[in-house]
Amino acid sequence: MPKILKWKKSFYVHTITSKYFQNYEIVLTKSFAPAIDELQKIYIFIFIILLVIIAISAFIVYFTSMIILKPIIQLTENTLNLPKKIVNQETISWPETNITEIMNLSTNFDILTKTLTNIFKENTERYEKNN
């Protein structure tokens, strides 16, 4: 039997003896069940509050991670087949964000793209000049 059920079935017992009635005792009993029920209600309430906090935290973490990951995903998509995009002279829009590291990475990729574009142009000019 679980302890909580034992506690619910238990009683607080207090005996009173009287000097006037020596052969008799007054026995007072009080059940622990109401106190245990109140304790269980408090525990359930705290458990529900914790579940709500966990759910709210999960949503906050999810949306925060999406805000942080969006520029990284854009950066990944933009750098996919970067040389091919440069050769085809496609315009690449680099993501802008308030996150310094991602902004630095975007800036570096922009510089890389410009450098590669210049190198490809120089190679094309040399190739045309030699032919």
C-alpha positions as CSV (number, residue, x, y, z in Angstrom):
1,M,0.0,0.0,0.0
2,P,1.4,3.4,-0.9
3,K,2.4,5.7,1.9
4,I,-0.1,8.4,0.9
5,L,-3.0,5.9,1.3
6,K,-1.7,4.9,4.7
7,W,-1.5,8.5,5.7
8,K,-5.1,9.1,4.5
9,K,-6.4,6.2,6.6
10,S,-4.5,7.2,9.7
11,F,-5.8,9.3,12.6
12,Y,-4.3,11.6,15.2
13,V,-5.3,10.2,18.5
14,H,-5.3,12.1,21.8
15,T,-6.4,10.6,25.1
16,I,-7.6,12.6,28.0
17,T,-7.8,11.1,31.5
18,S,-9.7,12.7,34.2
19,K,-9.0,12.5,37.9
20,Y,-12.7,12.5,38.6
21,F,-13.4,9.5,36.4
22,Q,-10.4,7.3,36.8
23,N,-11.9,4.3,35.0
24,Y,-12.7,6.3,31.9
25,E,-10.7,8.0,29.2
26,I,-11.8,10.4,26.6
27,V,-10.3,9.5,23.2
28,L,-10.2,12.2,20.5
29,T,-9.4,11.2,16.9
30,K,-8.9,13.4,13.9
31,S,-8.4,12.0,10.4
32,F,-5.3,13.0,8.4
33,A,-7.3,12.7,5.1
34,P,-8.2,16.5,4.8
35,A,-4.6,17.5,5.4
36,I,-3.3,15.0,2.9
37,D,-5.9,16.2,0.4
38,E,-4.8,19.8,0.8
39,L,-1.2,18.7,0.4
40,Q,-2.0,16.9,-2.8
41,K,-3.9,19.9,-4.1
42,I,-0.9,22.1,-3.4
43,Y,1.4,19.6,-5.1
44,I,-0.8,19.3,-8.2
45,F,-1.1,23.1,-8.4
46,I,2.7,23.5,-8.2
47,F,3.1,20.7,-10.8
48,I,0.7,22.5,-13.2
49,I,2.6,25.8,-12.7
50,L,5.8,24.0,-13.6
51,L,4.3,22.4,-16.7
52,V,3.0,25.8,-17.9
53,I,6.4,27.4,-17.3
54,I,8.1,24.5,-19.2
55,A,5.6,24.9,-22.1
56,I,6.1,28.7,-22.3
57,S,9.9,28.3,-22.1
58,A,9.7,25.7,-24.9
59,F,7.8,28.2,-27.1
60,I,10.2,31.0,-26.3
61,V,13.2,28.9,-27.1
62,Y,11.7,27.7,-30.3
63,F,10.9,31.2,-31.6
64,T,14.2,32.6,-30.4
65,S,16.1,29.8,-32.2
66,M,14.2,30.5,-35.3
67,I,15.1,34.2,-35.1
68,I,18.7,33.3,-34.7
69,L,18.8,30.6,-37.3
70,K,17.0,32.5,-40.1
71,P,20.1,34.5,-41.1
72,I,22.3,31.4,-40.9
73,I,19.9,29.5,-43.1
74,Q,19.8,32.4,-45.6
75,L,23.6,32.5,-45.5
76,T,23.8,28.8,-46.2
77,E,21.4,29.0,-49.1
78,N,23.3,32.0,-50.6
79,T,26.7,30.3,-50.4
80,L,25.4,27.1,-52.0
81,N,27.1,26.9,-55.4
82,L,28.6,30.3,-54.9
83,P,31.1,30.1,-57.8
84,K,28.3,29.1,-60.2
85,K,26.2,32.1,-59.1
86,I,29.2,34.4,-59.6
87,V,29.8,33.1,-63.1
88,N,26.1,33.5,-63.9
89,Q,26.3,37.0,-62.4
90,E,23.4,36.4,-60.1
91,T,22.7,39.0,-57.5
92,I,23.2,37.7,-54.0
93,S,21.4,39.3,-51.1
94,W,23.3,38.8,-47.9
95,P,21.3,38.6,-44.7
96,E,21.4,41.5,-42.3
97,T,21.0,40.9,-38.6
98,N,21.8,42.4,-35.2
99,I,23.9,39.3,-34.3
100,T,27.5,40.5,-34.8
101,E,29.1,37.2,-35.6
102,I,26.5,36.4,-38.4
103,M,26.8,40.0,-39.7
104,N,30.6,39.6,-39.8
105,L,30.2,36.3,-41.6
106,S,27.9,37.9,-44.2
107,T,30.3,40.7,-44.7
108,N,33.2,38.2,-45.2
109,F,31.2,36.3,-47.8
110,D,30.3,39.5,-49.6
111,I,34.0,40.4,-49.7
112,L,34.8,36.8,-50.9
113,T,32.1,37.1,-53.6
114,K,33.5,40.4,-54.9
115,T,37.1,39.0,-54.9
116,L,35.9,35.9,-56.8
117,T,34.0,38.1,-59.3
118,N,37.2,40.1,-60.0
119,I,39.2,36.9,-60.3
120,F,36.7,35.4,-62.7
121,K,36.6,38.6,-64.8
122,E,40.4,38.7,-64.9
123,N,40.6,35.1,-66.0
124,T,37.9,35.7,-68.6
125,E,39.8,38.7,-70.0
126,R,43.1,36.8,-70.1
127,Y,41.4,33.9,-71.8
128,E,39.9,36.2,-74.4
129,K,43.2,38.0,-74.9
130,N,45.1,34.8,-75.5
131,N,42.6,33.6,-78.1
